Amino acid sequence: MIEEKEFNALSSINLDLTEEQRILLKTVDEMCRKIRPIEDRCYLERRFNDSLKDILSSYHMLGLPISKKYGDGQGADTVTYALALERIGEEGTGVRTFLSVHTSLCQLTIQQWGTEEQKEALLAKGTRGEYIFAFGLTEPNAGSDPASLSTNFEERNGRYVINGQKMWISNGSIADYVIVFAYPKGKREGMCAFIVSKDSPGFEARRIENKMGLPTSDTAAVYLDNVEVPKDMMLGPQGKGLSVAYSALMNGRLSVAAGCVGVIRDCLKEMLNYSSVRVQHGKKIGKHQLVQRHIAKVSAELEASYLLVLKAAYLKQRYVENTSNIQLREEADRMIALAKYYAANASFDAANRAVQVFGANGYSLENRPARHLLDTRVTMIYEGTNEILEQKIAVSLLGKDFEAYR
Ligand SMILES: Cc1cc2nc3c(=O)[nH]c(=O)nc-3n(C[C@H](O)[C@H](O)[C@H](O)COP(=O)(O)OP(=O)(O)OC[C@H]3O[C@@H](n4cnc5c(N)ncnc54)[C@H](O)[C@@H]3O)c2cc1C
């Protein structure tokens, strides 16, 4: 059996982390060990893991990258946050999705675009897990093209009134607030973002069952029937909804990419463990060269994905420190898209190879490779499909004149 020590060295380089960063990542590791048996049970019972909120908040992880000014915000820099998400990703894409949506897609977006009143009211409780957030962009007829959404709002009696439907919303039926995107009624421009309470009359969330994977993650359809939103719950300036959405996706994609690194690392650990003990044709299967090829390939993909995520996180952090620098923003956006595109595909390939190395045992949900295979498939779809990211990456190099649609 290969020692745990060697596993920990997989895809890590000396980043000269501070004592504070090291302690934080050690705490993340401790938390992940606590999550694993519960997540295992929930997965096999195919049910939402409702312990995550309490466990993550007890370890102060729900506000990891949020400013210390708000509630339980830890003020972690982007690289530290990405390293934490990598570790959490090892526990499964469902676990990482819960945190990514709550913190990257929603809380970072509120921190970037919200008024001081919104931040104080929402982030103080969000970082403590007293409020959970969801992100409502996708609709039944608007996915890759969010500009084509049909949810609408109008002003009535000093409030906004929203009508429409959102689809495939992670955390949708457990969230206290959903960030909802809508056009002014009768218009196809001037999109706005709103922070909508689940307690508003006319708001309904219905959990989506029978997903291919991610059974431990909550995904819902959200219905908005004349839902009233107070004036001070618009997020960002009037008409800037698409900019709010794209900035949220930049945060979200980085967290997906980091989670995928964790998936690849976990698959590699599983392959190393299994091929070190399983014997066929009189020798451990790890001695068969074709099995070694799977290990070598996943190891290379792990190193490549890890470095891409680090580069993307580093650029994002530089942008966070210089938000007026448009060039830095574009560079970070491009590298995040690239990291998500690459790591998502690499994680699916890693899970597929891990299943292969496990043989029939790989086909059982009792073992982690099968779960990773089913779960990480979604990372090639949500927060920018492979195809949309391919176009984004190419256009970022060719120039805007080469955009295929607009
Ligand atoms: C488990 C899960 C969780 C999710 N969580 C959330 C969430 O929290 N919030 C949220 O808002 N959404 C969420 N989504 C939705 C997700 O972001 C969308 O599914 C995604 O954006 C793709 O949209 P679509 O499914 O409508 O596919 P479509 O846009 O209909 O695309 C179908 C196919 O056509 C391709 N395609 C589309 N346009 C082009 C083009 N111009 N060029 C080339 N190919 C193209 C796509 O790449 C894809 O292969 C989630 C989805 C899943 C499955």
The ligand as an SDF file (V2000), in Angstrom:
LIG
                    3D

 53 58  0  0  0  0  0  0  0  0999 V2000
  -27.0590   20.0010  -11.9120 C   0  0  0  0  0  0  0  0  0  0  0  0
  -27.1590   21.3780  -12.5310 C   0  0  0  0  0  0  0  0  0  0  0  0
  -27.0470   22.4940  -11.7250 C   0  0  0  0  0  0  0  0  0  0  0  0
  -27.2050   23.7720  -12.2650 C   0  0  0  0  0  0  0  0  0  0  0  0
  -27.1580   24.8770  -11.4290 N   0  0  0  0  0  0  0  0  0  0  0  0
  -27.4990   26.0920  -11.9350 C   0  0  0  0  0  0  0  0  0  0  0  0
  -27.6360   27.2240  -11.0580 C   0  0  0  0  0  0  0  0  0  0  0  0
  -27.3910   27.1490   -9.8510 O   0  0  0  0  0  0  0  0  0  0  0  0
  -28.0560   28.4040  -11.5910 N   0  0  0  0  0  0  0  0  0  0  0  0
  -28.3410   28.5590  -12.9240 C   0  0  0  0  0  0  0  0  0  0  0  0
  -28.7150   29.6340  -13.3290 O   0  0  0  0  0  0  0  0  0  0  0  0
  -28.1850   27.4990  -13.7730 N   0  0  0  0  0  0  0  0  0  0  0  0
  -27.7900   26.2770  -13.3100 C   0  0  0  0  0  0  0  0  0  0  0  0
  -27.6690   25.1910  -14.1650 N   0  0  0  0  0  0  0  0  0  0  0  0
  -27.9700   25.3700  -15.5780 C   0  0  0  0  0  0  0  0  0  0  0  0
  -26.7500   25.3990  -16.4700 C   0  0  0  0  0  0  0  0  0  0  0  0
  -25.9710   26.5370  -16.2260 O   0  0  0  0  0  0  0  0  0  0  0  0
  -27.2320   25.2810  -17.9180 C   0  0  0  0  0  0  0  0  0  0  0  0
  -27.6880   23.9600  -18.0690 O   0  0  0  0  0  0  0  0  0  0  0  0
  -26.1650   25.6120  -18.9340 C   0  0  0  0  0  0  0  0  0  0  0  0
  -25.9110   26.9740  -18.9630 O   0  0  0  0  0  0  0  0  0  0  0  0
  -26.5420   25.1560  -20.3550 C   0  0  0  0  0  0  0  0  0  0  0  0
  -27.8170   25.5800  -20.6880 O   0  0  0  0  0  0  0  0  0  0  0  0
  -28.8920   24.5220  -21.2500 P   0  0  0  0  0  0  0  0  0  0  0  0
  -28.9160   23.3590  -20.3680 O   0  0  0  0  0  0  0  0  0  0  0  0
  -30.1510   25.2540  -21.4750 O   0  0  0  0  0  0  0  0  0  0  0  0
  -28.3030   24.0290  -22.6280 O   0  0  0  0  0  0  0  0  0  0  0  0
  -28.4590   24.7670  -24.0610 P   0  0  0  0  0  0  0  0  0  0  0  0
  -28.0450   26.1850  -23.9250 O   0  0  0  0  0  0  0  0  0  0  0  0
  -29.7990   24.4630  -24.6130 O   0  0  0  0  0  0  0  0  0  0  0  0
  -27.3590   24.0050  -24.9000 O   0  0  0  0  0  0  0  0  0  0  0  0
  -27.5660   22.7150  -25.4730 C   0  0  0  0  0  0  0  0  0  0  0  0
  -26.3300   22.3520  -26.2970 C   0  0  0  0  0  0  0  0  0  0  0  0
  -26.1480   23.3180  -27.3430 O   0  0  0  0  0  0  0  0  0  0  0  0
  -24.8580   23.8960  -27.2350 C   0  0  0  0  0  0  0  0  0  0  0  0
  -24.9110   25.3120  -27.6480 N   0  0  0  0  0  0  0  0  0  0  0  0
  -25.7730   26.2660  -27.2300 C   0  0  0  0  0  0  0  0  0  0  0  0
  -25.4750   27.4500  -27.7940 N   0  0  0  0  0  0  0  0  0  0  0  0
  -24.4050   27.2420  -28.5950 C   0  0  0  0  0  0  0  0  0  0  0  0
  -23.6050   28.0520  -29.4340 C   0  0  0  0  0  0  0  0  0  0  0  0
  -23.8600   29.3590  -29.5960 N   0  0  0  0  0  0  0  0  0  0  0  0
  -22.5730   27.4930  -30.0810 N   0  0  0  0  0  0  0  0  0  0  0  0
  -22.2970   26.1760  -29.9240 C   0  0  0  0  0  0  0  0  0  0  0  0
  -22.9950   25.3340  -29.1570 N   0  0  0  0  0  0  0  0  0  0  0  0
  -24.0330   25.8640  -28.4950 C   0  0  0  0  0  0  0  0  0  0  0  0
  -24.4800   23.7770  -25.7830 C   0  0  0  0  0  0  0  0  0  0  0  0
  -23.0830   23.8580  -25.5960 O   0  0  0  0  0  0  0  0  0  0  0  0
  -25.0450   22.3980  -25.4440 C   0  0  0  0  0  0  0  0  0  0  0  0
  -24.1630   21.4000  -25.8640 O   0  0  0  0  0  0  0  0  0  0  0  0
  -27.4470   23.9110  -13.6530 C   0  0  0  0  0  0  0  0  0  0  0  0
  -27.5050   22.7780  -14.4740 C   0  0  0  0  0  0  0  0  0  0  0  0
  -27.3630   21.5160  -13.9330 C   0  0  0  0  0  0  0  0  0  0  0  0
  -27.4670   20.3130  -14.8220 C   0  0  0  0  0  0  0  0  0  0  0  0
  1  2  1  0
  2  3  1  0
  2 52  2  0
  3  4  2  0
  4  5  1  0
  4 50  1  0
  5  6  2  0
  6  7  1  0
  6 13  1  0
  7  8  2  0
  7  9  1  0
  9 10  1  0
 10 11  2  0
 10 12  1  0
 12 13  2  0
 13 14  1  0
 14 15  1  0
 14 50  1  0
 15 16  1  0
 16 17  1  0
 16 18  1  0
 18 19  1  0
 18 20  1  0
 20 21  1  0
 20 22  1  0
 22 23  1  0
 23 24  1  0
 24 25  2  0
 24 26  1  0
 24 27  1  0
 27 28  1  0
 28 29  2  0
 28 30  1  0
 28 31  1  0
 31 32  1  0
 32 33  1  0
 33 34  1  0
 33 48  1  0
 34 35  1  0
 35 36  1  0
 35 46  1  0
 36 37  1  0
 36 45  1  0
 37 38  2  0
 38 39  1  0
 39 40  1  0
 39 45  2  0
 40 41  1  0
 40 42  2  0
 42 43  1  0
 43 44  2  0
 44 45  1  0
 46 47  1  0
 46 48  1  0
 48 49  1  0
 50 51  2  0
 51 52  1  0
 52 53  1  0
M  END
$$$$
